[in-house]
Amino acid sequence: MGRVATLVGAAVALSVVAVMLPEVAAVRILVGKGAGESGNGWTTNVNYTVWAQGKHFYTGDWLFFVYDRNQLSVLEVNETDYGSCNSDHPLVNWTTGKGRDVVPLNVTRPYYFISGNGYCYGGAKLAVNVENPPPPPVASPEKSGSPASFYCGRIVLPVVFAVGAMWDAFLRFC
């Protein structure tokens, strides 16, 4: 029974630690979701500047490009080549040939993407500004005389500790 008590204690400790860890909020963002006639994906005749407005892109997020692999590509370029749709010297060619490319946004900076073969001129271009995630919200302090703090501090916690002590004592006698 000593081993069972140790396992139960470890499980409780891990549960407490898991609750206390900050939430990880990295998001996979489907480029073009809800934009244009197709509604999803990296294509032409979509204004990706309008699509990106109001969206926040944070470090740790991923851009997911879905497109016709026989026509388009995903090229990361500098701001000048983005403005002129110049695909001759990409910084990174994210095209894998499958039409489903994932780009990690690991650095806080502007990112510029275009498609080659002239499709940039048809609208296949996207600029995003990646920023640090906002800090987690801070809980407002409870009033010291509120019923919640009274019950948690004076009733619930002592009961929890008493039950735990009784359980531990029970396991020692078994």
matplotlib code that plots the C-alpha trace (Angstrom):
import matplotlib.pyplot as plt

x = [0.0, 2.9, 3.5, -0.1, 0.1, 3.2, 1.6, -1.5, 0.6, 2.6, -0.6, -1.9, 1.3, 1.5, -2.1, -1.4, 1.7, -0.3, -2.9, -0.3, 1.5, 0.8, -1.4, 0.4, -1.5, 0.4, -2.1, -2.0, -3.5, -5.0, -3.9, -7.0, -9.6, -12.9, -11.5, -12.4, -14.7, -12.9, -13.0, -9.8, -6.3, -3.5, -4.9, -5.2, -7.9, -7.8, -6.7, -4.6, -3.9, -7.7, -7.7, -4.9, -6.4, -7.6, -5.7, -2.8, 0.1, 2.3, 5.7, 5.1, 2.1, 2.2, 1.0, -0.6, -0.6, -3.0, -2.9, -2.8, 0.7, 0.9, 0.6, 1.4, 4.3, 5.2, 8.3, 9.4, 11.0, 12.1, 9.9, 11.2, 10.7, 7.2, 6.2, 7.5, 6.5, 10.1, 10.5, 14.0, 15.8, 13.6, 14.9, 13.2, 11.4, 8.7, 7.3, 7.4, 5.6, 2.6, 0.5, 0.4, 3.2, 3.6, 5.7, 6.7, 6.6, 9.5, 10.8, 9.1, 9.3, 7.5, 7.2, 6.6, 5.3, 4.6, 3.9, 6.2, 5.4, 3.5, 0.8, 1.9, 0.5, -2.9, -3.0, -1.0, 1.0, 0.8, 2.5, 2.2, 3.7, 4.6, 4.5, 5.1, 2.0, 0.2, 0.7, -1.9, -4.7, -4.3, -7.0, -8.7, -8.1, -11.1, -12.4, -11.2, -14.7, -16.3, -18.1, -15.9, -12.7, -14.3, -15.4, -12.2, -9.8, -11.7, -13.7, -12.7, -9.0, -9.0, -11.5, -9.3, -6.2, -8.1, -9.4, -5.9, -4.5, -7.2, -6.5, -2.8, -3.5, -5.9, -3.3, -0.7, -3.0, -4.0]
y = [0.0, 2.3, 2.3, 3.2, 6.2, 7.4, 7.1, 8.9, 11.7, 12.0, 12.2, 15.0, 16.9, 16.7, 17.8, 20.9, 21.7, 21.4, 23.8, 26.3, 26.3, 29.2, 28.5, 28.0, 29.8, 29.1, 29.0, 27.4, 30.1, 28.9, 31.7, 33.1, 31.4, 33.1, 35.2, 35.3, 32.9, 29.7, 30.8, 29.0, 29.0, 30.7, 31.7, 34.6, 37.3, 37.7, 40.8, 39.3, 42.7, 43.0, 39.4, 40.1, 43.3, 43.0, 39.7, 39.3, 37.2, 36.2, 34.5, 30.7, 30.8, 29.0, 30.1, 27.2, 27.8, 25.5, 26.0, 24.4, 22.9, 23.0, 26.8, 28.7, 28.7, 30.2, 32.5, 34.6, 37.8, 41.2, 44.3, 45.6, 42.4, 42.1, 45.5, 44.8, 41.1, 40.1, 36.3, 36.1, 36.1, 34.7, 34.7, 31.3, 29.1, 27.4, 25.5, 21.7, 20.7, 19.3, 22.4, 22.4, 24.4, 25.4, 28.5, 29.0, 32.6, 32.4, 36.0, 39.3, 41.1, 41.7, 38.7, 39.1, 36.2, 36.1, 33.4, 33.1, 32.6, 36.0, 35.0, 37.7, 40.2, 38.4, 38.9, 36.0, 38.1, 38.5, 40.7, 40.0, 41.7, 39.2, 40.5, 39.1, 37.6, 39.8, 39.0, 36.8, 38.6, 39.5, 38.3, 41.0, 40.6, 39.4, 41.4, 39.9, 39.8, 38.1, 34.8, 33.1, 33.9, 32.9, 29.5, 28.8, 29.9, 28.8, 25.8, 24.2, 24.1, 22.7, 20.1, 19.1, 18.8, 16.8, 14.3, 14.0, 13.3, 10.7, 9.0, 8.9, 7.4, 4.9, 3.7, 3.2, 0.7, -1.3]
z = [0.0, 0.5, -3.2, -3.9, -1.5, -3.2, -6.6, -5.4, -3.9, -7.1, -9.2, -6.9, -7.0, -10.8, -11.1, -8.9, -11.0, -14.2, -13.0, -12.0, -15.4, -17.7, -20.7, -24.0, -26.7, -29.9, -32.8, -36.3, -38.6, -41.9, -44.3, -46.1, -43.9, -44.6, -47.4, -51.0, -52.9, -51.9, -48.2, -47.4, -48.5, -50.4, -53.8, -56.2, -56.3, -52.5, -50.7, -47.9, -46.5, -45.7, -44.5, -42.0, -40.7, -37.1, -36.6, -34.2, -35.0, -32.0, -31.6, -31.5, -33.9, -37.3, -40.7, -42.6, -46.4, -48.4, -52.1, -55.6, -55.6, -59.4, -59.6, -56.5, -54.0, -50.7, -50.7, -47.8, -49.2, -47.9, -47.9, -51.2, -53.0, -51.5, -52.8, -56.3, -56.4, -57.1, -56.4, -57.8, -54.5, -51.7, -48.1, -47.6, -50.0, -47.8, -50.8, -50.2, -53.3, -51.4, -51.3, -47.5, -46.0, -42.4, -41.5, -37.9, -36.6, -34.1, -34.2, -33.4, -36.7, -40.0, -42.4, -46.1, -48.3, -52.0, -54.6, -57.6, -61.3, -61.4, -59.0, -56.6, -59.1, -58.8, -55.1, -53.6, -51.2, -47.4, -44.9, -41.2, -38.2, -35.5, -31.9, -28.4, -26.8, -24.3, -20.6, -19.0, -17.4, -13.7, -11.4, -9.4, -5.6, -3.6, -0.7, 2.5, 3.9, 0.9, 1.4, -1.1, 0.8, 4.1, 2.8, 1.0, 3.7, 6.7, 5.6, 2.3, 2.7, 6.2, 5.2, 2.2, 4.4, 7.1, 4.5, 3.1, 6.5, 7.3, 3.9, 4.6, 8.1, 6.6, 4.0, 6.8, 8.6, 5.6]

ax = plt.figure().add_subplot(projection="3d")
ax.plot(x, y, z, "-o")
ax.set_aspect("equal")
plt.show()
